[in-house]
Amino acid sequence: MQQTDPRDPPLRFAVIGAGMAGILAAIKLREAGHEDVVVYEKADRPGGTWRENTYPGIACDVPSHLYSYSFAPNPDWSHRFSPGAEIQAYFEGVAERHGIDRITRFGTEIVRCRFDEGRWQLEAQDGSTDTVDFVIAATGVLHHPAVPHFEGEADFGGALFHSARWDHDVELEGRRVGVVGTGSSAIQIIPAVVDQAAEVTLFQRTAQWITPVENPAYDEAERRAFRETPEAMQAVRDTASRAFVDGFANVLIDAESPVLAAIHQTCEAYLETVADPELRERLRPDYRATCKRLVLSPNFYEAIQRPNAHLVTEDIARVEREGVRTKDGVLHPLDVLVLATGFRVDRFVRPMQVTGRGGVALDRVWEDGPFAYLAISVPDFPNFFLLNGPNSPVGNFSLIDVAEMQFGYVLSLIEEVRAGRCRNVGVSHEAAARFDAERREAAANTIWASGCRSWYLDAKGLPTAWPFTFDRFRDEMRAPRLEDFERA
């Protein structure tokens, strides 16, 4: 291994993305004594998915005291599951307090990263360049909208937009609103708009299992107690974390788990609150609960039963000037059409072009689907680390906790370079192949492989999310197995 010279300049870091994980990475790098850090963000402010998604009803489906940085607890969350604008304000506040906004180049999208002579060469869309020792890819998962295209959509006489690009200039009061999709976004949108719209039509391709969840507000006395007694706030966080792990994250890997059977029974009981038997059956999925991402809602079934709400299960044939025509020939008149159709979850760092050691392109490495050793490192891409990358525990725990653990692991690898034991570090082909084979074998036994189509599955139908217990993830993140890494 090549030793670093103590006279070498400080290591330079580029963090790509100023969302939840990017803010975290920049803070932790500086806490670790790395001062030469720059954050590149394509938008004009931080926040990531919470900046992009501003649709009515948006909220997090992880309890607020768990969906927050361990080093930046927030005593002033308004609800157990707080609304999106509050979460966005939280991230902006953390970034400002830690000075991350001052080291972020907003409006600067990195389009190319190339590993050359031991360092990373970066190029932005505006033509500017940078040379760094490490790249931290904190580009997120839910940021490239999946936009379906329908015949005749250009002829639509109303407003048409994706839920992640919500047009707040469009008035909904007294209008006929159509929503395409039945994922978490659509399930939140329907109750939020049904009272103001004249009519709401939900176009459902696949029914979703929904579990009831209460979302009580924290009163001033509770928030004051959190401010005055941080231990009380930590206790709420710890309780939520353990409940998430034991009651959900650790059991998803076992399709025969009695805990999953109990969750399914809860969802079935909630569906029984739909009074109309015909509507109830159209809302009933034909797969097991948690095969897709479990949707939480305290009021969707109530909203879809309103007199001005309509559920359409016929496929869409085309869009016309007056609305949407389904394949049964029925025209559904609309003034607004919202595409709540989710995201392209296989993009990760793409469309950024990343070229590693020996000119290998990440697009080529990922042509059969994205993968990364322990969701962090890809062979032939030294000093390039992903946060919430492929195969992370996305969807079954707080992504903030996931990112914090991942970045602690990454800092241990960075320390190998700072300590002079090598100049670059990345996972070996052998270790990556071993992990991927184990991951694939385990994925086949998870609930996600039990017979449904979802964004958890790759093109061949194999679940891509972390297929082991969350306790194992914690254990893996405690310290790298350095024998699995090539250091040069």
RODO-2510 file (C-alpha; in nm, 4 decimals, decimal comma):
residues 488
     n   res          X          Y          Z
     1     m     0,0000     0,0000     0,0000
     2     q     0,1143     0,3489    -0,0832
     3     q     0,1656     0,5704     0,2202
     4     t     0,0552     0,9323     0,2211
     5     d     0,3086     1,2028     0,2833
     6     p     0,2370     1,4159     0,5955
     7     r     0,3079     1,7183     0,3801
     8     d     0,0159     1,6316     0,1506
     9     p    -0,2660     1,8886     0,1429
    10     p    -0,5852     1,8112     0,3391
    11     l    -0,8256     1,5665     0,1804
    12     r    -1,0947     1,7300    -0,0313
    13     f    -1,4515     1,5992    -0,0318
    14     a    -1,7463     1,6496    -0,2637
    15     v    -2,0899     1,5663    -0,1277
    16     i    -2,3407     1,5402    -0,4111
    17     g    -2,6883     1,6323    -0,2964
    18     a    -2,8099     1,8565    -0,0134
    19     g    -3,0992     1,6445     0,1026
    20     m    -3,1197     1,4563     0,4291
    21     a    -2,8115     1,2396     0,3663
    22     g    -2,6014     1,5160     0,2110
    23     i    -2,6565     1,7528     0,5024
    24     l    -2,5648     1,4697     0,7392
    25     a    -2,2472     1,3816     0,5470
    26     a    -2,1231     1,7398     0,5390
    27     i    -2,1855     1,7887     0,9107
    28     k    -2,0123     1,4649     1,0080
    29     l    -1,7135     1,5287     0,7811
    30     r    -1,6527     1,8634     0,9431
    31     e    -1,7025     1,7215     1,2918
    32     a    -1,4347     1,4646     1,2050
    33     g    -1,1932     1,7474     1,1261
    34     h    -1,2252     1,7535     0,7470
    35     e    -1,2541     2,1190     0,6523
    36     d    -1,2165     2,0988     0,2741
    37     v    -1,5748     1,9973     0,1997
    38     v    -1,8078     2,1189    -0,0748
    39     v    -2,1706     2,0213    -0,1268
    40     y    -2,3130     2,0286    -0,4781
    41     e    -2,6890     2,0728    -0,5079
    42     k    -2,8766     2,1044    -0,8366
    43     a    -3,1670     2,2949    -0,6768
    44     d    -3,1683     2,6378    -0,5147
    45     r    -3,2051     2,5186    -0,1553
    46     p    -3,1538     2,2045     0,0558
    47     g    -3,4149     1,9474     0,1491
    48     g    -3,4141     1,6768    -0,1165
    49     t    -3,7399     1,4851    -0,1406
    50     w    -3,9067     1,7202     0,1100
    51     r    -3,8168     2,0161    -0,1076
    52     e    -3,9479     1,8436    -0,4197
    53     n    -4,2715     1,7009    -0,2779
    54     t    -4,5173     1,9662    -0,1624
    55     y    -4,8486     1,8058    -0,2527
    56     p    -5,1516     1,8472    -0,0231
    57     g    -5,1462     1,6058     0,2691
    58     i    -4,7769     1,5165     0,2459
    59     a    -4,6365     1,3761     0,5692
    60     c    -4,3716     1,1264     0,6759
    61     d    -4,4767     0,7699     0,7564
    62     v    -4,2011     0,7383     1,0193
    63     p    -4,2634     0,9026     1,3600
    64     s    -4,1087     1,2489     1,3667
    65     h    -3,8881     1,1881     1,6697
    66     l    -3,7361     0,8923     1,4877
    67     y    -3,7222     1,0677     1,1514
    68     s    -3,4721     1,3271     1,2736
    69     y    -3,0977     1,3344     1,3236
    70     s    -2,9786     1,1781     1,6486
    71     f    -2,7548     1,4828     1,7004
    72     a    -3,0314     1,7351     1,6257
    73     p    -3,3492     1,6336     1,8114
    74     n    -3,6475     1,8597     1,7583
    75     p    -3,8763     1,9182     2,0584
    76     d    -4,1229     2,1174     1,8497
    77     w    -4,2661     1,8589     1,6097
    78     s    -4,6366     1,9348     1,5805
    79     h    -4,7568     1,5756     1,5324
    80     r    -4,6424     1,2186     1,5758
    81     f    -4,6142     1,2099     1,1951
    82     s    -4,5334     1,5648     1,0927
    83     p    -4,6290     1,7334     0,7643
    84     g    -4,3815     1,7772     0,4823
    85     a    -4,3362     2,1535     0,5154
    86     e    -4,2337     2,1067     0,8787
    87     i    -3,9788     1,8421     0,7834
    88     q    -3,8388     2,0653     0,5095
    89     a    -3,8050     2,3515     0,7584
    90     y    -3,6244     2,1157     0,9976
    91     f    -3,3631     2,0207     0,7367
    92     e    -3,3143     2,3814     0,6301
    93     g    -3,2696     2,4807     0,9941
    94     v    -3,0147     2,2075     1,0655
    95     a    -2,8176     2,2986     0,7513
    96     e    -2,8128     2,6664     0,8499
    97     r    -2,7149     2,6060     1,2133
    98     h    -2,4226     2,3873     1,1070
    99     g    -2,3102     2,6237     0,8302
   100     i    -2,3779     2,3708     0,5542
   101     d    -2,5622     2,6274     0,3451
   102     r    -2,2389     2,8287     0,3312
   103     i    -2,0370     2,5429     0,1785
   104     t    -2,3089     2,4385    -0,0674
   105     r    -2,2998     2,5367    -0,4325
   106     f    -2,6687     2,5609    -0,5099
   107     g    -2,7896     2,5471    -0,8677
   108     t    -2,4888     2,3319    -0,9590
   109     e    -2,5671     1,9896    -1,0997
   110     i    -2,2737     1,7493    -1,1296
   111     v    -2,3069     1,5637    -1,4589
   112     r    -1,9771     1,3714    -1,4697
   113     c    -1,7420     1,2113    -1,2172
   114     r    -1,4229     1,0468    -1,3451
   115     f    -1,1561     0,8698    -1,1393
   116     d    -0,8168     0,9647    -1,2784
   117     e    -0,4711     0,9249    -1,1250
   118     g    -0,6093     0,8572    -0,7801
   119     r    -0,8533     1,1483    -0,7587
   120     w    -1,2038     1,2276    -0,8778
   121     q    -1,2558     1,4816    -1,1555
   122     l    -1,5984     1,6461    -1,1397
   123     e    -1,7777     1,8430    -1,4067
   124     a    -2,0947     2,0435    -1,3558
   125     q    -2,3653     2,1203    -1,6076
   126     d    -2,2541     2,4833    -1,6153
   127     g    -1,9036     2,3743    -1,7242
   128     s    -1,7292     2,4296    -1,3908
   129     t    -1,4931     2,1591    -1,2673
   130     d    -1,3477     2,0335    -0,9421
   131     t    -1,0908     1,7774    -0,8277
   132     v    -1,1529     1,5895    -0,5042
   133     d    -1,0213     1,2909    -0,3130
   134     f    -1,3612     1,1520    -0,2102
   135     v    -1,7109     1,1619    -0,3530
   136     i    -2,0069     1,1058    -0,1218
   137     a    -2,3106     1,0330    -0,3389
   138     a    -2,6093     1,1502    -0,1360
   139     t    -2,8398     1,1798    -0,4343
   140     g    -3,1357     0,9995    -0,2795
   141     v    -3,3816     0,7449    -0,4136
   142     l    -3,7114     0,9285    -0,4618
   143     h    -3,6133     1,2187    -0,6854
   144     h    -3,6718     1,1124    -1,0484
   145     p    -4,0502     1,1114    -1,1038
   146     a    -4,1914     0,8144    -1,2925
   147     v    -4,4140     0,9893    -1,5438
   148     p    -4,6482     0,7712    -1,7521
   149     h    -4,7459     0,8964    -2,0932
   150     f    -5,0995     0,8567    -2,2189
   151     e    -5,2307     0,8938    -2,5682
   152     g    -5,3810     1,2400    -2,6127
   153     e    -5,2336     1,3950    -2,2979
   154     a    -5,1265     1,7039    -2,4927
   155     d    -5,4925     1,7658    -2,5770
   156     f    -5,6058     1,7836    -2,2145
   157     g    -5,7801     2,1119    -2,1493
   158     g    -5,7001     2,1265    -1,7791
   159     a    -5,3888     2,1193    -1,5623
   160     l    -5,1753     1,8033    -1,5656
   161     f    -4,8720     1,7483    -1,3404
   162     h    -4,6851     1,4892    -1,1330
   163     s    -4,7425     1,4878    -0,7571
   164     a    -4,3711     1,5655    -0,7043
   165     r    -4,4072     1,8729    -0,9237
   166     w    -4,7244     2,0058    -0,7685
   167     d    -4,8529     2,3233    -0,9337
   168     h    -4,9740     2,5400    -0,6466
   169     d    -5,1082     2,7991    -0,8894
   170     v    -5,3823     2,5555    -0,9894
   171     e    -5,7025     2,6135    -0,7954
   172     l    -5,8730     2,2984    -0,6653
   173     e    -6,1767     2,4588    -0,5022
   174     g    -6,4873     2,3421    -0,6847
   175     r    -6,2859     2,1624    -0,9532
   176     r    -6,2998     1,8044    -1,0785
   177     v    -5,9708     1,6440    -0,9747
   178     g    -5,8355     1,3131    -1,1022
   179     v    -5,5504     1,1259    -0,9319
   180     v    -5,3641     0,8430    -1,1058
   181     g    -5,1968     0,5941    -0,8705
   182     t    -5,2557     0,4369    -0,5307
   183     g    -4,9183     0,4636    -0,3557
   184     s    -4,8479     0,6633    -0,0429
   185     s    -4,8703     0,9981    -0,2245
   186     a    -5,2153     0,9322    -0,3693
   187     i    -5,3444     0,7943    -0,0396
   188     q    -5,2374     1,1194     0,1292
   189     i    -5,3670     1,3460    -0,1489
   190     i    -5,7231     1,2117    -0,1652
   191     p    -5,8243     1,3006     0,1948
   192     a    -5,6461     1,6359     0,1651
   193     v    -5,8401     1,7541    -0,1415
   194     v    -6,1771     1,5792    -0,1173
   195     d    -6,3384     1,8543     0,0892
   196     q    -6,2458     2,1364    -0,1477
   197     a    -6,2842     1,9678    -0,4841
   198     a    -6,6228     1,9316    -0,6470
   199     e    -6,5325     1,5751    -0,7393
   200     v    -6,2298     1,3530    -0,6859
   201     t    -6,1654     1,0520    -0,9081
   202     l    -5,8977     0,8003    -0,8141
   203     f    -5,7700     0,5859    -1,1011
   204     q    -5,6527     0,2636    -0,9398
   205     r    -5,4391     0,0075    -1,1185
   206     t    -5,3483    -0,1932    -0,8092
   207     a    -5,5261    -0,1865    -0,4756
   208     q    -5,3129    -0,1198    -0,1675
   209     w    -5,3248    -0,2617     0,1801
   210     i    -5,3621     0,0262     0,4224
   211     t    -5,3040     0,0134     0,7947
   212     p    -5,4781     0,2583     1,0277
   213     v    -5,2537     0,4964     1,2137
   214     e    -5,3430     0,7721     1,4528
   215     n    -5,1599     1,1024     1,4192
   216     p    -5,2155     1,2965     1,7394
   217     a    -5,0837     1,6479     1,7761
   218     y    -4,8297     1,7268     2,0468
   219     d    -4,9728     1,9923     2,2753
   220     e    -4,7686     2,2777     2,4182
   221     a    -4,7178     2,0970     2,7493
   222     e    -4,5665     1,7978     2,5713
   223     r    -4,3408     2,0156     2,3570
   224     r    -4,2292     2,2099     2,6656
   225     a    -4,1450     1,8826     2,8387
   226     f    -3,9355     1,7794     2,5377
   227     r    -3,7514     2,1131     2,5479
   228     e    -3,6879     2,1021     2,9218
   229     t    -3,6187     1,7292     2,9516
   230     p    -3,4287     1,6001     2,6483
   231     e    -3,4302     1,2534     2,8078
   232     a    -3,8067     1,2394     2,7558
   233     m    -3,7622     1,3119     2,3855
   234     q    -3,4905     1,0467     2,3618
   235     a    -3,7218     0,7962     2,5305
   236     v    -3,9868     0,8601     2,2628
   237     r    -3,7253     0,8063     1,9946
   238     d    -3,5945     0,4861     2,1529
   239     t    -3,9439     0,3437     2,1945
   240     a    -4,0334     0,4167     1,8334
   241     s    -3,7039     0,2687     1,7124
   242     r    -3,7456    -0,0569     1,9013
   243     a    -4,1083    -0,0895     1,7909
   244     f    -4,0051    -0,0361     1,4293
   245     v    -3,7289    -0,2963     1,4498
   246     d    -3,9103    -0,5682     1,6431
   247     g    -4,2552    -0,5114     1,5001
   248     f    -4,1662    -0,4505     1,1381
   249     a    -3,8106    -0,4258     1,0050
   250     n    -3,6841    -0,7543     1,1514
   251     v    -3,9824    -0,9600     1,0350
   252     l    -4,0052    -0,8535     0,6702
   253     i    -3,7356    -1,1045     0,5832
   254     d    -3,9589    -1,3959     0,6874
   255     a    -4,2648    -1,4289     0,4667
   256     e    -4,4147    -1,6758     0,7163
   257     s    -4,3732    -1,4515     1,0190
   258     p    -4,6766    -1,4481     1,2535
   259     v    -4,6126    -1,0759     1,3026
   260     l    -4,6738    -1,0196     0,9312
   261     a    -4,9880    -1,2309     0,9556
   262     a    -5,1091    -1,0049     1,2354
   263     i    -5,0353    -0,6936     1,0259
   264     h    -5,2379    -0,8466     0,7424
   265     q    -5,5310    -0,9075     0,9786
   266     t    -5,5139    -0,5452     1,0946
   267     c    -5,5298    -0,4252     0,7349
   268     e    -5,8239    -0,6545     0,6592
   269     a    -6,0115    -0,5266     0,9626
   270     y    -5,9481    -0,1679     0,8522
   271     l    -6,0806    -0,2446     0,5046
   272     e    -6,4034    -0,3667     0,6672
   273     t    -6,4751    -0,0058     0,7669
   274     v    -6,5732     0,0531     0,4023
   275     a    -6,9505     0,0177     0,4182
   276     d    -7,0315    -0,0475     0,0516
   277     p    -6,9432    -0,4140    -0,0161
   278     e    -6,8832    -0,3516    -0,3860
   279     l    -6,6432    -0,0633    -0,3186
   280     r    -6,4778    -0,2651    -0,0424
   281     e    -6,3994    -0,5516    -0,2793
   282     r    -6,2599    -0,3181    -0,5443
   283     l    -6,0273    -0,1783    -0,2765
   284     r    -5,9170    -0,5277    -0,1665
   285     p    -5,5663    -0,6277    -0,2870
   286     d    -5,4997    -0,9794    -0,4154
   287     y    -5,1628    -1,0109    -0,2376
   288     r    -5,0418    -1,0152     0,1201
   289     a    -4,9985    -0,7016     0,3268
   290     t    -4,6396    -0,5661     0,3267
   291     c    -4,5606    -0,7352    -0,0080
   292     k    -4,5701    -0,3781    -0,1345
   293     r    -4,4644    -0,0879     0,0848
   294     l    -4,7258    -0,0713     0,3572
   295     v    -4,9377     0,2427     0,3309
   296     l    -5,0379     0,4244     0,6496
   297     s    -5,3482     0,6405     0,6648
   298     p    -5,5982     0,7437     0,9311
   299     n    -5,8600     0,8682     0,6851
   300     f    -5,8258     0,7357     0,3282
   301     y    -6,1166     0,4913     0,3540
   302     e    -6,3334     0,7653     0,5008
   303     a    -6,2391     0,9999     0,2158
   304     i    -6,2960     0,7529    -0,0676
   305     q    -6,6480     0,6896     0,0650
   306     r    -6,7499     1,0555     0,0328
   307     p    -7,0336     1,1207    -0,2142
   308     n    -6,8008     1,3292    -0,4345
   309     a    -6,5251     1,0642    -0,4430
   310     h    -6,5075     0,7992    -0,7126
   311     l    -6,2870     0,4923    -0,7528
   312     v    -6,2128     0,3842    -1,1114
   313     t    -6,0499     0,0458    -1,1658
   314     e    -6,0761     0,0307    -1,5444
   315     d    -5,7473     0,0914    -1,7265
   316     i    -5,6928     0,4329    -1,8818
   317     a    -5,7275     0,4240    -2,2597
   318     r    -5,6357     0,7855    -2,3353
   319     v    -5,6568     1,1433    -2,2206
   320     e    -5,8903     1,3789    -2,4034
   321     r    -5,9604     1,7487    -2,3846
   322     e    -6,2448     1,6978    -2,1387
   323     g    -6,0839     1,4342    -1,9197
   324     v    -5,9792     1,0693    -1,9057
   325     r    -6,1439     0,7946    -2,1072
   326     t    -6,1080     0,4429    -1,9721
   327     k    -6,1011     0,1233    -2,1758
   328     d    -6,4683     0,0570    -2,1064
   329     g    -6,5439     0,3690    -2,3133
   330     v    -6,6457     0,5891    -2,0216
   331     l    -6,5259     0,9513    -2,0207
   332     h    -6,4409     1,0883    -1,6752
   333     p    -6,4616     1,4694    -1,7001
   334     l    -6,1747     1,6462    -1,5221
   335     d    -6,0293     1,9917    -1,4681
   336     v    -5,7075     1,8720    -1,3010
   337     l    -5,5154     1,5480    -1,3503
   338     v    -5,2473     1,4533    -1,0964
   339     l    -4,9995     1,1756    -1,1729
   340     a    -4,9203     1,0249    -0,8316
   341     t    -4,7171     0,7545    -1,0021
   342     g    -4,4050     0,7424    -0,7891
   343     f    -4,0395     0,7536    -0,8854
   344     r    -3,7752     0,5800    -1,0926
   345     v    -3,6088     0,4124    -0,7987
   346     d    -3,3278     0,2507    -1,0013
   347     r    -3,1629     0,5832    -1,0868
   348     f    -2,9626     0,6613    -0,7699
   349     v    -2,6680     0,8762    -0,8941
   350     r    -2,7832     0,8633    -1,2536
   351     p    -2,8129     1,0407    -1,4965
   352     m    -2,4736     1,1573    -1,3679
   353     q    -2,2031     0,9742    -1,5636
   354     v    -1,9596     0,8044    -1,3266
   355     t    -1,6388     0,6492    -1,4610
   356     g    -1,4213     0,4489    -1,2258
   357     r    -1,0817     0,2862    -1,2308
   358     g    -0,9660     0,1720    -1,5746
   359     g    -1,2420     0,3683    -1,7484
   360     v    -1,5233     0,1405    -1,6293
   361     a    -1,8624     0,3120    -1,6477
   362     l    -2,1084     0,2760    -1,3622
   363     d    -2,3905     0,2517    -1,6171
   364     r    -2,2229    -0,0566    -1,7590
   365     v    -2,1665    -0,2093    -1,4158
   366     w    -2,5335    -0,1500    -1,3323
   367     e    -2,6811    -0,2512    -1,6663
   368     d    -2,8489    -0,5555    -1,5033
   369     g    -2,9592    -0,3483    -1,2054
   370     p    -2,7949    -0,1314    -0,9387
   371     f    -2,6068    -0,3031    -0,6580
   372     a    -2,3500    -0,2071    -0,3970
   373     y    -2,1606    -0,3901    -0,1279
   374     l    -2,3532    -0,3249     0,1947
   375     a    -2,5344    -0,0543    -0,0073
   376     i    -2,2223     0,1655     0,0103
   377     s    -1,9381     0,0703    -0,2253
   378     v    -1,9045    -0,0600    -0,5837
   379     p    -1,5900    -0,2393    -0,7122
   380     d    -1,3602    -0,0231    -0,9293
   381     f    -1,4995     0,2985    -0,7793
   382     p    -1,2561     0,3746    -0,4962
   383     n    -1,3198     0,6679    -0,2635
   384     f    -1,6761     0,6833    -0,4017
   385     f    -1,9406     0,6009    -0,1427
   386     l    -2,3191     0,5919    -0,1602
   387     l    -2,5631     0,6822     0,1152
   388     n    -2,9017     0,5081     0,0957
   389     g    -2,7674     0,3378    -0,2141
   390     p    -2,8801     0,0121    -0,3760
   391     n    -2,9843    -0,2605    -0,1300
   392     s    -3,0266    -0,0220     0,1634
   393     p    -3,3027    -0,0855     0,4190
   394     v    -3,5259     0,1564     0,2303
   395     g    -3,8929     0,1306     0,3186
   396     n    -3,8582    -0,0605     0,6429
   397     f    -3,6911     0,1860     0,8783
   398     s    -3,6012     0,5516     0,9254
   399     l    -3,3703     0,6479     0,6400
   400     i    -3,2060     0,9024     0,8687
   401     d    -3,0902     0,6307     1,1067
   402     v    -2,9796     0,4250     0,8075
   403     a    -2,7751     0,7131     0,6667
   404     e    -2,6182     0,7929     1,0042
   405     m    -2,4985     0,4347     1,0430
   406     q    -2,3770     0,4204     0,6841
   407     f    -2,1806     0,7395     0,7183
   408     g    -2,0163     0,6229     1,0376
   409     y    -1,8974     0,3214     0,8371
   410     v    -1,7747     0,5450     0,5540
   411     l    -1,5805     0,7624     0,7995
   412     s    -1,3939     0,4528     0,9150
   413     l    -1,2843     0,3899     0,5556
   414     i    -1,1882     0,7542     0,5082
   415     e    -0,9734     0,7258     0,8193
   416     e    -0,7608     0,4615     0,6440
   417     v    -0,6603     0,7310     0,3969
   418     r    -0,6221     1,0151     0,6468
   419     a    -0,4047     0,7945     0,8682
   420     g    -0,1688     0,7384     0,5767
   421     r    -0,2342     0,3674     0,5322
   422     c    -0,3492     0,4135     0,1699
   423     r    -0,4564     0,6782    -0,0799
   424     n    -0,7792     0,5168    -0,1977
   425     v    -1,0111     0,2455    -0,0743
   426     g    -1,2957     0,0529    -0,2326
   427     v    -1,4635    -0,2841    -0,2047
   428     s    -1,3015    -0,5800    -0,3813
   429     h    -1,4769    -0,7678    -0,6614
   430     e    -1,4679    -1,0860    -0,4539
   431     a    -1,6342    -0,9298    -0,1485
   432     a    -1,8979    -0,7540    -0,3571
   433     a    -1,9832    -1,0737    -0,5452
   434     r    -2,0055    -1,2702    -0,2198
   435     f    -2,2394    -1,0177    -0,0620
   436     d    -2,4560    -0,9894    -0,3727
   437     a    -2,4974    -1,3666    -0,3964
   438     e    -2,5992    -1,3842    -0,0317
   439     r    -2,8351    -1,0894    -0,0764
   440     r    -3,0054    -1,2484    -0,3761
   441     e    -3,0557    -1,5783    -0,1971
   442     a    -3,2028    -1,4099     0,1089
   443     a    -3,4264    -1,1784    -0,0965
   444     a    -3,6231    -1,4728    -0,2324
   445     n    -3,7521    -1,5494     0,1194
   446     t    -3,8757    -1,2023     0,2035
   447     i    -4,2378    -1,0913     0,2049
   448     w    -4,1609    -0,8694    -0,0963
   449     a    -4,1169    -1,1835    -0,3078
   450     s    -4,4528    -1,3312    -0,2052
   451     g    -4,6454    -1,2440    -0,5210
   452     c    -4,6913    -0,8796    -0,6126
   453     r    -4,5295    -0,6165    -0,8318
   454     s    -4,3739    -0,3233    -0,6526
   455     w    -4,0911    -0,0725    -0,6741
   456     y    -3,8963    -0,2986    -0,4391
   457     l    -3,8427    -0,5442    -0,7268
   458     d    -3,5846    -0,5321    -1,0026
   459     a    -3,6541    -0,6101    -1,3685
   460     k    -3,6299    -0,9829    -1,2941
   461     g    -3,8700    -0,9671    -1,0016
   462     l    -3,6094    -0,9937    -0,7240
   463     p    -3,6436    -0,7613    -0,4232
   464     t    -3,3648    -0,5047    -0,4114
   465     a    -3,4066    -0,3797    -0,0531
   466     w    -3,1994    -0,5051     0,2407
   467     p    -3,3142    -0,8689     0,2826
   468     f    -3,1669    -0,9357     0,6274
   469     t    -3,2698    -0,8242     0,9749
   470     f    -3,2211    -0,4651     1,0710
   471     d    -3,0164    -0,5862     1,3660
   472     r    -2,7724    -0,7373     1,1177
   473     f    -2,7551    -0,4055     0,9348
   474     r    -2,6593    -0,2340     1,2595
   475     d    -2,3944    -0,4978     1,3251
   476     e    -2,2486    -0,4619     0,9733
   477     m    -2,2293    -0,0850     1,0075
   478     r    -2,0332    -0,0899     1,3334
   479     a    -1,6993    -0,1315     1,1569
   480     p    -1,5773    -0,2284     0,8070
   481     r    -1,4207    -0,5657     0,7464
   482     l    -1,1068    -0,4213     0,5973
   483     e    -1,0162    -0,7517     0,4352
   484     d    -1,3133    -0,6907     0,2016
   485     f    -1,1549    -0,3695     0,0704
   486     e    -0,8770    -0,2985    -0,1730
   487     r    -0,6440    -0,0252    -0,0469
   488     a    -0,3859     0,1305    -0,2731
***
